[in-house]
């Protein structure tokens, strides 16, 4: 099989090494040769760390489309365009498509699956969620027998690295974020990681497959982790909790809720012990119960491994097509299912603010635990709905007070 590779960044380089340099076990021992015939790059003259023959490089996607020998195209460019348009063009030209692009998959999953079916090709996207964790394949296999009603997990290595470092080393958010950027874990603009967009796209993909309907990033409630402080981390440790940035979706009676938000887990919870760049995904089936999948969630080798795994699936299942159907109509109940006790920290400047905020908290939660240290109020509420706590937090923020809050997951 001859294939094309789009992009020679971190993931593209990893894919090239596994296939054309035969670092992968299959490619080193395969009787029939599999290789990358063309590599699409923006600048053919650019000096690269990897020695790639000039004969393989092209800056024209049309050259790949018109090459009848190329049976599959691996997308490792990133961004919404031109990757989305290129995917459609590749499938219309009867070429299989493999991608790691979570933004395109989460936004256009239904369209791309239909296009693959119409053209009798495969559209595979294992690397779009969980890096090296084979969660998409596992999810599809589980769905053959089970109805899946819940997904939860830690799906972003950057945010998990930040929270892990803050907890273990007693450091501030901005300090650890800067280190993550220097190490290459976080981008110069970390919004996608710390404000939830990266996680919500991954959760959208998993939830779409699990619930049989196309759920998009915009359908998922998300709240970031920028406001967490060193004093919060110290309090979590005293209370026996660990803060994690959790993706969580649930289906109940044809209605779903999906969130990405900071939550507090018992220090004994398995997910509490998933640290730094590692990810974990839990799915719950009506027959099998809970299944958990753990591994590296990002990085060159982990993601390239998932991409090449999709290629091997195509090679070994040339006559088989996925039967993913996203035709169910389900209602988005937003935050209705999520409720629980909440941790709340509010910074105060004077006695007047202290009284006003205590009165607001009293109106919301009659039963609570409360501590006051210097210029901060710490509260653990009774069980409340997410809507109630969000409204309280907004009213406090409107007063100009800094705060952080997180749902406690038992």
C-alpha positions in Angstrom: 0.0 0.0 0.0 1.2 3.5 -0.9 0.0 6.4 1.3 0.4 10.1 1.6 1.3 12.1 4.7 0.1 15.7 5.2 2.4 17.6 7.5 5.8 17.0 8.9 5.4 18.5 12.4 5.7 16.5 15.6 3.1 13.9 14.8 3.9 13.7 11.1 7.6 13.1 11.9 6.6 10.3 14.3 4.4 8.7 11.7 7.1 8.9 9.0 9.7 7.2 11.3 7.4 4.3 12.2 6.5 3.6 8.5 9.2 4.7 6.2 12.1 4.1 8.6 10.5 0.9 9.6 10.6 1.6 13.4 7.2 -0.1 13.7 7.4 -3.9 14.1 4.8 -4.5 11.4 6.7 -2.4 8.8 10.0 -4.0 9.6 8.7 -7.5 9.0 5.9 -7.0 6.4 6.1 -9.2 3.3 4.3 -6.6 1.2 5.9 -3.2 1.4 4.0 -0.3 2.9 5.4 3.2 2.4 4.7 6.9 2.3 4.9 7.9 -1.3 4.2 11.7 -0.9 4.6 14.1 2.0 2.7 17.4 1.7 4.6 20.4 3.2 4.2 24.2 2.9 7.9 24.8 2.1 9.9 22.1 0.3 13.2 24.0 0.8 12.8 24.2 4.6 15.6 22.4 6.5 14.1 19.5 8.6 15.4 17.4 11.5 14.4 14.3 9.7 16.1 13.5 6.4 13.3 13.1 3.9 14.1 12.6 0.2 13.2 15.6 -1.9 11.4 13.2 -4.3 8.8 12.6 -1.6 8.0 16.2 -0.8 5.3 18.2 -2.5 3.5 21.4 -1.9 0.5 20.5 -4.1 -2.4 18.5 -2.6 -3.7 18.0 -6.2 -0.6 15.9 -6.9 -1.7 13.5 -4.1 -5.3 13.4 -5.3 -4.4 12.6 -8.8 -2.0 9.8 -7.9 -4.0 6.6 -8.3 -1.4 4.5 -6.4 -2.0 6.4 -3.2 -4.8 4.6 -1.3 -4.8 6.4 2.0 -4.0 9.9 3.3 -2.8 10.6 6.8 -3.6 14.1 8.0 -1.2 15.6 10.5 -1.4 19.3 9.7 -3.8 20.6 12.3 -6.3 23.5 12.1 -9.8 23.5 10.6 -8.8 24.5 7.1 -7.6 23.4 4.6 -7.6 20.1 6.4 -11.4 19.7 6.4 -11.7 20.4 2.7 -8.7 18.2 1.9 -10.4 15.3 3.8 -13.5 15.6 1.7 -11.6 15.8 -1.5 -9.5 12.7 -0.6 -12.6 10.6 0.2 -14.3 11.8 -3.0 -11.2 10.5 -4.8 -11.7 7.1 -3.2 -8.9 7.4 -0.7 -9.1 6.3 3.0 -8.6 9.1 5.5 -6.8 9.0 8.9 -6.6 12.0 11.1 -5.6 13.2 14.6 -7.5 16.5 14.2 -9.9 16.7 17.0 -11.3 20.1 15.9 -12.4 18.8 12.5 -13.7 15.5 13.8 -15.8 17.0 16.6 -17.3 19.6 14.3 -17.9 17.5 11.2 -18.0 13.9 12.4 -21.4 13.1 10.9 -20.6 14.7 7.5 -17.3 12.8 7.2 -18.7 9.5 8.2 -21.5 9.8 5.6 -18.9 10.8 2.9 -16.8 7.8 3.7 -19.8 5.5 3.4 -20.9 7.1 0.1 -17.4 6.6 -1.4 -16.8 3.1 0.2 -13.7 4.2 2.0 -12.7 4.4 5.7 -12.5 7.5 7.9 -10.5 6.7 11.1 -9.6 9.1 13.9 -8.2 7.1 16.8 -5.5 9.7 17.5 -8.0 12.5 17.9 -8.8 11.4 21.5 -6.4 10.2 24.2 -3.1 10.0 22.3 -1.8 6.5 22.6 -4.9 5.2 24.4 -6.9 3.0 22.0 -10.2 4.5 23.3 -12.1 4.9 20.0 -11.5 1.3 19.0 -12.4 0.1 22.4 -15.5 2.2 22.5 -16.7 0.9 19.2 -16.1 -2.7 20.3 -18.0 -2.2 23.6 -20.9 -0.6 21.7 -21.5 -3.8 19.8 -22.9 -5.4 23.0 -23.5 -2.5 25.5 -25.5 0.6 25.7 -23.0 3.2 27.1 -24.6 5.7 29.5 -21.6 7.5 31.0 -18.1 8.7 30.0 -15.7 10.5 32.2 -12.0 11.1 32.1 -8.9 13.2 32.3 -8.3 14.1 28.6 -5.7 16.9 28.5 -2.1 16.4 29.5 -1.3 20.1 29.8 -4.0 20.9 32.3 -3.2 17.7 34.2 0.5 18.6 34.3 -0.3 22.0 35.8 -2.7 20.7 38.5 -0.3 17.8 39.4 2.6 20.2 39.8 0.6 22.7 41.8 -0.6 19.9 44.1 2.8 18.1 44.6 5.1 21.2 44.7 2.8 23.8 46.3 3.2 26.3 43.4 1.0 29.0 41.9 -0.9 28.5 38.6 1.0 31.1 36.6 4.3 29.8 37.7 3.5 26.2 36.7 1.9 27.3 33.4 5.1 29.2 32.5 7.1 26.0 33.2 4.7 24.0 31.0 5.2 26.5 28.2 9.0 26.3 28.5 8.9 22.5 28.4 6.6 22.5 25.3 3.6 21.0 27.2 1.6 24.3 26.8 1.3 26.7 23.8 2.1 30.4 24.0 -1.7 30.8 24.1 -2.8 28.1 26.5 -6.6 28.8 26.2 -7.5 25.5 24.5 -5.9 23.5 27.4 -6.8 25.5 30.5 -10.2 26.9 29.3 -11.5 23.4 28.3 -11.8 23.6 24.5 -9.4 20.8 23.8 -11.1 18.5 26.3 -14.6 19.4 25.2 -13.8 18.5 21.6 -12.5 15.1 22.7 -15.6 14.6 24.9 -17.8 15.6 22.0 -16.3 12.8 19.9 -16.6 10.1 22.5 -20.1 11.2 23.5 -21.2 11.2 19.8 -20.1 7.6 19.3 -21.4 6.4 22.7 -24.9 8.1 22.4 -25.4 7.7 18.7 -25.9 11.4 17.9 -23.6 14.1 16.7 -22.7 16.2 19.8 -20.5 19.2 19.1 -18.1 21.2 21.2 -20.6 24.0 21.5 -23.1 21.6 23.2 -20.8 21.0 26.1 -20.6 23.2 29.2 -17.0 24.1 30.1 -15.3 26.1 32.8 -11.6 26.6 33.1 -9.0 26.2 35.8 -7.2 29.6 35.7 -8.6 30.8 39.0 -7.3 27.9 41.1 -4.7 29.1 43.7 -2.0 27.7 45.9 -4.2 28.2 48.9 -6.9 26.1 47.2 -4.5 23.2 46.7 -3.5 23.4 50.4 -7.1 23.2 51.4 -7.9 20.3 49.1 -5.0 18.4 50.7 -6.4 19.1 54.2 -9.9 17.9 53.1 -8.6 14.7 51.5 -9.4 15.7 48.0 -7.4 16.0 44.7 -8.4 18.6 42.0 -8.7 17.2 38.5 -10.0 18.7 35.2 -12.7 16.3 34.3 -14.6 15.6 31.1 -18.0 14.0 32.0 -21.1 13.1 30.0 -24.1 11.1 31.0 -27.2 9.8 29.1 -30.4 9.2 31.0 -33.8 8.4 29.4 -32.9 9.8 26.0 -31.4 13.0 27.4 -27.7 13.8 27.9 -25.6 16.2 29.9 -21.9 17.0 29.2 -19.4 19.1 31.1 -15.7 19.9 31.3 -15.0 21.5 34.7 -12.6 21.3 37.7 -13.8 18.7 40.2 -12.6 17.4 43.5 -12.1 13.6 43.8 -11.2 11.6 46.9 -7.5 11.1 47.1 -8.2 7.3 47.0 -10.0 7.6 43.6 -8.0 6.0 40.7 -8.3 9.2 38.7 -6.7 11.2 41.5 -3.5 9.3 40.9 -3.3 10.0 37.1 -0.7 12.8 36.9 1.2 15.0 34.5 0.9 14.0 30.8 -1.1 10.8 31.4 -4.8 10.5 30.5 -7.5 8.2 31.8 -11.0 7.5 30.2 -13.8 5.6 31.9 -16.8 4.3 30.1 -19.9 2.6 31.6 -21.9 0.0 29.8 -25.2 -1.5 30.8 -23.7 -5.1 30.7 -20.0 -4.8 31.2 -20.1 -2.1 33.9 -17.2 0.3 34.2 -14.1 0.0 32.0 -11.1 2.3 32.4 -8.3 3.0 29.9 -5.0 4.6 30.9 -1.9 5.8 29.0 0.0 8.7 27.6 -2.4 11.3 26.2 -0.1 13.3 24.0 3.3 13.4 22.5 5.0 12.4 19.2 5.2 8.7 19.8 1.9 8.2 21.5 -0.1 10.0 18.9 1.8 8.6 15.9 1.3 5.1 17.3 -2.5 5.7 17.3 -2.4 7.1 13.7 -0.4 4.1 12.4 -2.8 1.8 14.3 -5.6 3.1 12.1 -3.5 2.5 9.0 -2.9 -1.1 10.0 -6.7 -1.5 10.5 -7.2 -0.4 6.9 -4.5 -2.8 5.7 -5.9 -5.8 7.5 -9.6 -5.0 7.0 -9.7 -3.8 3.4 -13.3 -5.2 2.8 -14.7 -4.1 6.1 -16.4 -0.7 6.8 -17.4 0.9 10.1 -21.1 0.9 10.8 -21.1 4.0 13.0 -24.5 5.6 12.8 -25.3 9.0 14.4 -29.0 9.2 13.7 -30.5 9.4 17.2 -32.4 12.4 18.4 -31.4 13.2 22.0 -32.1 16.3 24.1 -29.3 18.3 25.7 -30.2 18.9 29.3 -27.0 20.9 29.8 -26.3 20.7 33.6 -29.5 19.0 34.9 -27.9 15.7 35.9 -25.0 17.2 37.7 -25.3 18.2 41.3 -23.4 17.6 44.5 -21.6 19.3 47.3 -19.3 22.2 46.2 -16.1 23.6 47.4 -16.0 27.4 47.2 -13.1 29.9 48.0 -13.7 33.6 48.0 -11.2 36.4 48.5 -12.4 39.3 50.6 -11.0 42.8 51.1 -12.9 44.1 54.2 -15.5 43.3 56.8 -18.4 44.7 54.7 -17.6 42.3 51.8 -17.2 39.4 54.3 -20.8 40.0 55.7 -22.3 40.4 52.2 -20.8 37.2 50.9 -21.6 35.2 54.0 -25.2 36.3 53.6 -25.3 35.3 50.0 -23.8 31.8 50.8 -26.3 31.4 53.7 -29.2 32.0 51.2 -27.8 29.3 48.9 -26.7 26.6 51.3 -28.2 26.3 54.8 -25.9 23.4 55.7 -22.2 23.9 55.2 -18.7 23.8 56.5 -16.9 27.1 56.6 -13.4 28.3 57.4 -12.0 31.8 57.4 -8.2 32.4 57.0 -6.8 35.9 56.7 -8.7 37.4 53.7 -10.2 34.2 52.3 -13.5 32.3 53.0 -13.5 28.6 52.4 -16.9 26.8 52.2 -18.1 23.2 51.5 -21.8 23.4 50.7 -24.6 21.0 51.1 -25.7 19.1 47.9 -26.7 21.7 45.3 -27.5 21.8 41.6 -24.8 23.1 39.2 -27.2 25.9 38.2 -27.5 27.1 41.8 -23.8 27.2 42.4 -23.1 28.9 39.0 -25.6 31.6 39.8 -24.0 32.2 43.3 -20.5 32.3 41.7 -21.6 34.8 39.1 -23.1 37.1 41.7 -19.9 37.0 43.8 -17.8 37.7 40.7 -20.1 40.6 39.8 -19.1 42.2 43.1 -15.5 42.1 42.0 -14.3 39.3 44.3 -11.9 36.6 43.1 -13.1 33.1 43.7 -12.7 29.4 42.7 -15.2 26.6 43.0 -15.4 22.9 42.2 -18.0 20.2 42.4 -17.1 17.3 44.8 -17.5 14.0 43.0 -18.1 11.2 45.5 
